[in-house]
Amino acid sequence: MADERTLEQWGRELVHGCAAKLAKSISATDLVMNRTGFGQTIRPAPGSVLASPSVAFDPGEPDYFFHWLRDSAAIMNAACILAKAGERSADWAALIGEYIHFNMELRKIDGQRFVDTSDFRARTTPGFQQFLRSNEEIAAVHGGFVPGDVRYNTDGTLDFIRWNRPQYDGPAARALVAMQFEEDAIPMSGETKAHLSELIHFDLAYTAKNAGHPCYDIWEEEFAQHYCTVLVQTAALERGATRARRDGKIAEAEFFGGKAKELREMLDGFWSPSLGIYRSRMPGATGESPKALDFAVILGVLHAGLDEGQHSPQDERVLRTVKKLKELFTAEYAINSGGGHGIMFGRYKGDDYVSGGAYYFSTFGAAEFYYRAAVAIPSDKAALIERGDAVLTRVRSFIPESGHLTEQFDQKTGAQTSAKDLSWSYAAFITAWQARRIALGQRGL
């Protein structure tokens, strides 16, 4: 039977379904993950945020039962929206408080003590020994180096599995969402407010120290200077400078502001006149990366949250980059045939991770971008809202009635693939839907 709901009706139902599913990934203390190959039993602590709550995997499905700084910031941004809107799937303010305390506890991770006291190597089976980090790498994780460690076990312990580290966007993204908690006046105790303020300062100091330094990208694949990372760092430091100035901390404001100015100058170098895009990473010794055109650029714009000017949805160069991405995925994905403006977006050309298909958070991100651009560019408002609606109308056919969202959906068949119940997918729809409501001048979700 055909679904006769309007886009408005469908979206309002899905956003509340996404909220209910998202709540199951935050403080999921009822779940248990057994990584038998590594001799691990993980029980999430209050405030931890699962990238995916899946504990049983289909062939080829990745294990995302971790707390990533990047993913958790995107998810808690959605939780902040839900708290402010009074959405009732969970006590969002309480979950935000738990998130703050969990992140404060992560700062106590001590890699040297872990190496000295843990029998993790003895507990890991021979076939999994190759995936362990070296003792030297683990021992270096302490104090100011903890935020670059990217992901953590959801019980708050160090992740001893090999991964591409460091990544410098996570602390900046966490600072941005933490400052949003303050600005939205999320209800919390005095102690939690103090912890929140301390966490913001910790992350801003870390971001300033590592501003513009090469690291791995948000796909955790290549070491370079990345547009997304630099832009999120810029936004965090600029917002941090404003916050410090408001609190009368002039020296701190000037320090953060000065670092942000340096990053602004660096961002200009990501523009490629020959390609007509903001490239996702600076060219290496062999020239332009084949991933220069990458949806990570647009995710950087969204996560930075700038409303106007360069590197915002108002920026003509960002709009040109979106146009190039649209052309890429129109040509690359069979599911986009005849889609008009209703294009499903992935990451970059030649992506071969799992199905290498479209991503829900990229596709919802494209819709969110159009809605935010509609607010930033009033002269094109109607056309941009129409483009966002075209994306949501088309992706609707690749979402099951249950509303469950994976990480990817196949570029040829539209079948769901990769991690089940990806928390970022749910968060991305919530932020896209909120952007649509704002563009239409509507309140609530």
C-alpha positions as CSV (number, residue, x, y, z in Angstrom):
1,M,0.0,0.0,0.0
2,A,1.4,3.4,-1.0
3,D,2.4,5.8,1.8
4,E,0.1,8.7,1.5
5,R,1.6,10.9,4.2
6,T,2.9,14.3,3.2
7,L,6.6,15.1,3.6
8,E,5.7,17.1,6.7
9,Q,3.7,14.2,8.3
10,W,6.4,11.7,7.4
11,G,9.2,13.9,8.7
12,R,7.6,14.7,12.0
13,E,7.0,11.0,12.7
14,L,10.5,10.0,11.7
15,V,12.2,12.7,13.8
16,H,10.5,11.4,16.9
17,G,11.4,7.8,15.9
18,C,15.0,8.9,15.4
19,A,14.9,10.5,18.9
20,A,13.7,7.3,20.5
21,K,16.4,5.2,18.7
22,L,19.1,7.8,19.5
23,A,18.2,7.6,23.2
24,K,19.2,3.9,23.2
25,S,22.8,4.8,22.3
26,I,23.4,7.3,25.2
27,S,24.0,5.9,28.7
28,A,23.2,2.4,27.3
29,T,24.0,0.7,30.6
30,D,21.8,-2.3,29.9
31,L,24.0,-3.4,27.0
32,V,27.0,-5.8,27.1
33,M,29.6,-6.1,24.3
34,N,31.8,-9.3,24.3
35,R,34.9,-9.0,22.2
36,T,36.0,-12.5,22.7
37,G,39.1,-12.2,20.4
38,F,40.4,-9.3,22.6
39,G,39.2,-10.9,25.9
40,Q,37.0,-7.9,26.5
41,T,33.6,-7.5,28.2
42,I,32.3,-3.9,27.8
43,R,29.4,-2.5,29.8
44,P,28.7,1.2,28.9
45,A,29.0,3.7,31.6
46,P,26.4,6.5,32.1
47,G,27.1,9.4,29.7
48,S,28.9,7.3,27.1
49,V,27.6,7.6,23.5
50,L,27.7,4.5,21.3
51,A,28.4,5.1,17.6
52,S,26.1,2.1,17.1
53,P,24.5,0.0,19.9
54,S,24.8,-3.2,17.8
55,V,26.5,-6.1,19.7
56,A,25.8,-8.8,17.1
57,F,27.2,-8.4,13.6
58,D,26.3,-9.6,10.1
59,P,29.2,-10.6,7.8
60,G,31.2,-7.5,6.9
61,E,29.4,-5.3,9.5
62,P,31.9,-3.1,11.4
63,D,32.1,-2.9,15.2
64,Y,31.1,0.6,16.3
65,F,30.5,-0.1,19.9
66,F,32.8,2.8,20.9
67,H,32.6,6.3,22.2
68,W,34.1,8.6,19.4
69,L,34.6,12.2,20.3
70,R,33.4,13.3,16.8
71,D,30.4,11.1,16.6
72,S,29.3,11.8,20.1
73,A,29.5,15.5,19.6
74,A,27.2,15.2,16.5
75,I,24.8,13.0,18.5
76,M,24.8,15.3,21.5
77,N,24.1,18.3,19.3
78,A,20.9,16.5,18.3
79,A,20.2,15.7,22.0
80,C,20.6,19.4,22.7
81,I,18.0,20.2,20.0
82,L,15.6,17.6,21.5
83,A,16.1,18.9,25.0
84,K,15.3,22.5,23.9
85,A,12.3,21.3,22.0
86,G,10.9,19.4,25.0
87,E,10.9,16.1,23.0
88,R,9.8,13.3,25.4
89,S,11.6,10.1,24.2
90,A,14.1,10.6,27.1
91,D,15.2,12.9,29.8
92,W,17.6,14.7,27.4
93,A,18.9,17.2,30.0
94,A,19.8,14.3,32.3
95,L,21.6,12.5,29.5
96,I,23.5,15.7,28.7
97,G,24.6,15.9,32.3
98,E,25.8,12.3,32.2
99,Y,27.7,13.0,29.0
100,I,29.5,15.9,30.6
101,H,30.6,13.8,33.6
102,F,31.7,10.8,31.4
103,N,33.9,13.1,29.3
104,M,35.4,14.6,32.4
105,E,36.3,11.0,33.5
106,L,37.9,10.3,30.2
107,R,40.6,12.9,31.0
108,K,41.9,10.6,33.7
109,I,43.0,7.9,31.2
110,D,46.6,7.0,31.9
111,G,48.2,4.8,29.2
112,Q,51.4,4.1,31.1
113,R,49.4,2.8,34.1
114,F,47.3,0.7,31.7
115,V,50.5,-0.9,30.2
116,D,51.9,-1.6,33.6
117,T,48.7,-3.1,35.1
118,S,46.7,-4.7,32.3
119,D,47.0,-8.2,31.0
120,F,45.3,-7.3,27.7
121,R,48.0,-8.9,25.6
122,A,47.7,-12.2,27.5
123,R,43.9,-12.1,27.1
124,T,44.0,-11.4,23.4
125,T,43.8,-14.6,21.2
126,P,46.7,-15.2,18.8
127,G,44.7,-14.3,15.7
128,F,43.9,-10.8,17.2
129,Q,47.4,-9.9,18.4
130,Q,48.2,-8.2,15.2
131,F,45.5,-5.6,15.9
132,L,46.9,-4.4,19.2
133,R,48.6,-1.1,19.7
134,S,52.2,-1.0,20.8
135,N,53.0,-0.4,24.5
136,E,54.9,2.8,23.5
137,E,51.8,4.2,21.7
138,I,49.5,3.4,24.6
139,A,51.9,4.8,27.2
140,A,51.8,8.1,25.5
141,V,48.1,8.5,26.1
142,H,47.8,10.7,29.2
143,G,46.9,14.2,30.3
144,G,46.8,16.6,27.3
145,F,47.2,13.7,24.8
146,V,44.0,11.9,25.7
147,P,41.7,14.0,23.4
148,G,43.6,13.0,20.3
149,D,43.1,9.4,21.0
150,V,39.8,9.6,18.9
151,R,37.7,6.8,20.4
152,Y,37.4,5.1,23.8
153,N,35.6,2.0,25.2
154,T,32.2,3.0,26.4
155,D,33.1,1.9,30.0
156,G,35.5,4.8,30.0
157,T,38.7,2.7,29.5
158,L,41.4,3.1,26.9
159,D,41.0,1.5,23.5
160,F,44.0,-0.7,23.0
161,I,43.1,-1.7,19.4
162,R,45.1,-0.2,16.5
163,W,43.4,2.8,14.9
164,N,44.5,5.8,12.9
165,R,45.4,8.4,15.5
166,P,45.6,11.3,16.2
167,Q,42.6,13.2,15.0
168,Y,42.1,16.8,16.0
169,D,38.5,17.6,15.1
170,G,36.9,15.7,18.0
171,P,37.9,18.0,20.8
172,A,36.9,21.1,18.8
173,A,33.5,19.5,18.0
174,R,33.0,18.6,21.7
175,A,33.9,22.2,22.7
176,L,31.3,23.5,20.2
177,V,28.5,21.3,21.5
178,A,29.5,22.0,25.1
179,M,29.2,25.7,24.4
180,Q,25.8,25.1,22.9
181,F,24.7,23.5,26.1
182,E,25.6,26.7,27.9
183,E,23.9,29.0,25.3
184,D,20.7,26.9,25.4
185,A,20.7,26.9,29.2
186,I,20.2,23.2,29.4
187,P,19.2,22.5,33.0
188,M,22.0,21.1,35.1
189,S,23.4,21.2,38.7
190,G,26.0,23.7,39.8
191,E,28.6,20.9,39.9
192,T,27.8,19.9,36.3
193,K,27.9,23.5,35.1
194,A,31.4,23.8,36.7
195,H,32.5,20.5,35.0
196,L,31.1,21.8,31.7
197,S,33.1,25.0,31.9
198,E,36.2,23.1,32.8
199,L,35.7,20.7,29.8
200,I,35.2,23.6,27.4
201,H,38.4,25.3,28.5
202,F,40.3,21.9,28.3
203,D,39.1,21.3,24.7
204,L,39.7,24.9,23.6
205,A,43.3,24.7,25.0
206,Y,43.9,21.4,23.2
207,T,42.4,22.8,20.0
208,A,44.6,25.9,20.1
209,K,47.7,23.8,20.8
210,N,47.0,21.6,17.8
211,A,45.4,24.2,15.5
212,G,46.1,23.4,11.8
213,H,48.4,20.5,12.5
214,P,48.2,17.5,10.2
215,C,46.2,14.6,11.5
216,Y,43.9,11.9,10.2
217,D,40.7,12.9,8.5
218,I,37.1,12.3,9.7
219,W,37.1,9.1,7.6
220,E,40.2,8.0,9.6
221,E,42.0,7.2,6.4
222,E,44.6,9.8,5.4
223,F,47.2,11.9,7.4
224,A,47.2,15.5,6.1
225,Q,45.8,19.0,6.7
226,H,42.0,18.7,6.3
227,Y,39.5,21.4,5.6
228,C,36.8,19.9,7.9
229,T,39.2,19.7,10.8
230,V,40.6,23.2,10.3
231,L,37.1,24.7,9.9
232,V,35.7,23.1,13.0
233,Q,38.8,24.2,15.0
234,T,38.3,27.7,13.7
235,A,34.7,27.8,14.7
236,A,35.5,26.4,18.2
237,L,38.2,28.9,18.8
238,E,36.2,31.9,17.5
239,R,33.3,30.9,19.7
240,G,35.6,30.3,22.6
241,A,37.1,33.8,22.1
242,T,33.7,35.4,22.2
243,R,32.9,33.4,25.4
244,A,36.1,34.4,27.1
245,R,35.6,38.1,26.2
246,R,32.1,37.9,27.6
247,D,33.5,36.5,30.9
248,G,36.1,39.3,31.0
249,K,39.1,36.9,30.2
250,I,40.7,39.3,27.7
251,A,44.1,37.5,27.4
252,E,42.4,34.2,26.8
253,A,40.0,35.8,24.2
254,E,43.0,37.3,22.4
255,F,44.9,34.0,22.4
256,F,42.0,31.9,21.0
257,G,41.1,34.7,18.6
258,G,44.6,34.9,17.3
259,K,44.8,31.2,16.7
260,A,41.4,31.3,14.9
261,K,42.7,34.2,12.7
262,E,45.7,32.0,11.7
263,L,43.4,29.2,10.8
264,R,41.2,31.5,8.7
265,E,44.2,32.3,6.6
266,M,45.0,28.6,6.3
267,L,41.4,27.9,5.1
268,D,41.9,30.2,2.1
269,G,44.5,27.7,0.8
270,F,41.9,24.9,0.5
271,W,40.2,26.7,-2.4
272,S,41.3,25.3,-5.7
273,P,40.5,27.6,-8.6
274,S,41.3,24.9,-11.1
275,L,38.9,22.4,-9.5
276,G,36.4,25.0,-8.5
277,I,36.0,23.5,-5.0
278,Y,37.1,23.7,-1.5
279,R,39.4,20.6,-1.6
280,S,39.0,18.3,1.4
281,R,42.8,18.1,2.1
282,M,45.9,20.0,1.1
283,P,47.8,18.5,-1.8
284,G,50.7,16.1,-0.9
285,A,54.0,15.3,-2.5
286,T,52.2,13.5,-5.4
287,G,49.8,16.4,-6.0
288,E,46.0,16.6,-5.5
289,S,44.4,13.7,-3.7
290,P,41.8,11.7,-5.6
291,K,39.6,12.5,-2.6
292,A,39.9,16.3,-3.0
293,L,36.1,16.4,-3.8
294,D,34.8,15.0,-0.6
295,F,31.5,15.4,1.3
296,A,33.6,15.9,4.5
297,V,33.9,19.6,3.3
298,I,30.1,20.0,3.7
299,L,30.1,18.2,7.0
300,G,32.7,20.6,8.2
301,V,30.5,23.6,7.2
302,L,27.6,22.1,9.0
303,H,29.5,21.1,12.2
304,A,31.2,24.5,12.4
305,G,27.8,26.1,12.4
306,L,28.8,29.5,10.9
307,D,25.7,31.4,9.8
308,E,27.2,33.8,7.4
309,G,30.4,34.8,5.5
310,Q,33.2,32.6,4.3
311,H,32.9,28.8,5.0
312,S,29.2,29.1,5.8
313,P,26.2,28.0,3.7
314,Q,26.3,31.6,2.4
315,D,29.8,31.2,0.9
316,E,29.6,31.0,-2.9
317,R,32.6,28.7,-2.9
318,V,30.9,26.2,-0.6
319,L,27.8,26.3,-2.9
320,R,30.1,25.5,-5.9
321,T,31.5,22.6,-3.9
322,V,28.0,21.2,-3.2
323,K,27.2,21.6,-6.9
324,K,30.3,19.5,-7.8
325,L,29.4,16.9,-5.3
326,K,25.9,16.7,-6.6
327,E,27.2,16.2,-10.1
328,L,29.6,13.5,-8.9
329,F,27.0,11.4,-7.1
330,T,24.4,11.9,-9.9
331,A,26.9,10.3,-12.3
332,E,28.2,7.6,-9.8
333,Y,25.1,6.2,-8.2
334,A,22.5,4.2,-10.1
335,I,19.9,5.1,-7.5
336,N,20.2,8.7,-8.5
337,S,19.1,8.1,-12.0
338,G,16.3,10.5,-12.9
339,G,16.4,12.0,-9.4
340,G,16.6,15.6,-10.4
341,H,17.5,17.6,-7.3
342,G,16.7,14.5,-5.1
343,I,20.3,13.2,-5.1
344,M,21.6,10.7,-2.5
345,F,25.1,11.6,-1.4
346,G,28.1,9.5,-0.3
347,R,31.7,10.5,0.7
348,Y,33.9,10.7,-2.4
349,K,34.6,9.1,-5.8
350,G,35.8,5.5,-5.6
351,D,34.8,4.9,-2.0
352,D,35.1,1.2,-1.3
353,Y,34.3,1.0,2.4
354,V,31.7,-1.8,2.9
355,S,29.3,-1.1,0.0
356,G,30.9,2.2,-1.0
357,G,27.4,3.5,-1.2
358,A,25.3,6.5,-0.1
359,Y,25.5,7.5,3.5
360,Y,22.4,8.6,5.4
361,F,24.4,11.3,7.3
362,S,25.8,12.7,4.0
363,T,22.3,12.7,2.4
364,F,20.6,14.3,5.4
365,G,23.6,16.6,5.6
366,A,22.9,17.8,2.0
367,A,19.3,18.5,2.9
368,E,20.4,20.3,6.0
369,F,22.8,22.4,4.0
370,Y,20.1,23.5,1.5
371,Y,17.8,24.5,4.4
372,R,20.5,26.4,6.2
373,A,21.5,28.1,2.9
374,A,17.8,29.1,2.5
375,V,18.1,31.1,5.7
376,A,21.5,32.6,4.8
377,I,20.5,33.6,1.2
378,P,16.9,34.9,1.4
379,S,16.9,35.8,-2.3
380,D,17.1,32.0,-3.1
381,K,15.1,30.8,-0.2
382,A,12.2,29.1,-2.0
383,A,14.5,27.3,-4.5
384,L,16.9,26.1,-1.7
385,I,14.0,24.8,0.4
386,E,12.8,22.9,-2.6
387,R,16.2,21.3,-3.1
388,G,16.3,20.2,0.5
389,D,12.7,18.8,0.2
390,A,13.7,16.9,-3.0
391,V,16.5,15.2,-1.1
392,L,14.3,14.1,1.8
393,T,11.5,13.1,-0.6
394,R,13.8,10.8,-2.5
395,V,15.7,9.3,0.5
396,R,12.3,8.5,2.0
397,S,12.1,5.6,-0.4
398,F,15.3,4.1,1.0
399,I,14.2,4.1,4.6
400,P,12.1,1.2,5.9
401,E,8.8,1.7,7.6
402,S,10.4,0.8,10.9
403,G,12.6,3.9,10.6
404,H,15.8,2.0,11.4
405,L,18.8,3.6,9.8
406,T,22.2,2.0,9.0
407,E,25.3,3.8,8.1
408,Q,25.0,3.3,4.3
409,F,22.6,2.2,1.6
410,D,23.7,0.6,-1.6
411,Q,24.4,2.8,-4.5
412,K,22.8,0.4,-7.0
413,T,19.9,-1.3,-5.0
414,G,19.3,1.1,-2.1
415,A,19.6,-1.8,0.3
416,Q,20.8,-0.9,3.8
417,T,24.4,-1.8,4.5
418,S,27.3,-1.4,7.0
419,A,26.6,-0.6,10.7
420,K,23.1,-1.1,12.0
421,D,21.3,1.7,13.9
422,L,24.1,4.2,13.3
423,S,23.6,7.0,15.9
424,W,25.0,9.6,13.6
425,S,22.4,8.8,11.0
426,Y,19.6,9.4,13.5
427,A,21.3,12.6,14.7
428,A,21.7,13.9,11.1
429,F,18.0,13.6,10.4
430,I,17.1,15.4,13.6
431,T,19.4,18.3,12.7
432,A,18.2,18.4,9.1
433,W,14.6,18.4,10.2
434,Q,15.3,21.2,12.6
435,A,17.0,23.2,9.8
436,R,13.9,22.7,7.7
437,R,11.6,23.9,10.4
438,I,13.7,27.1,10.9
439,A,13.8,27.7,7.1
440,L,10.0,27.5,7.0
441,G,9.6,29.8,10.0
442,Q,8.1,27.0,12.1
443,R,8.7,26.2,15.8
444,G,9.5,22.9,17.5
445,L,10.1,19.6,15.8
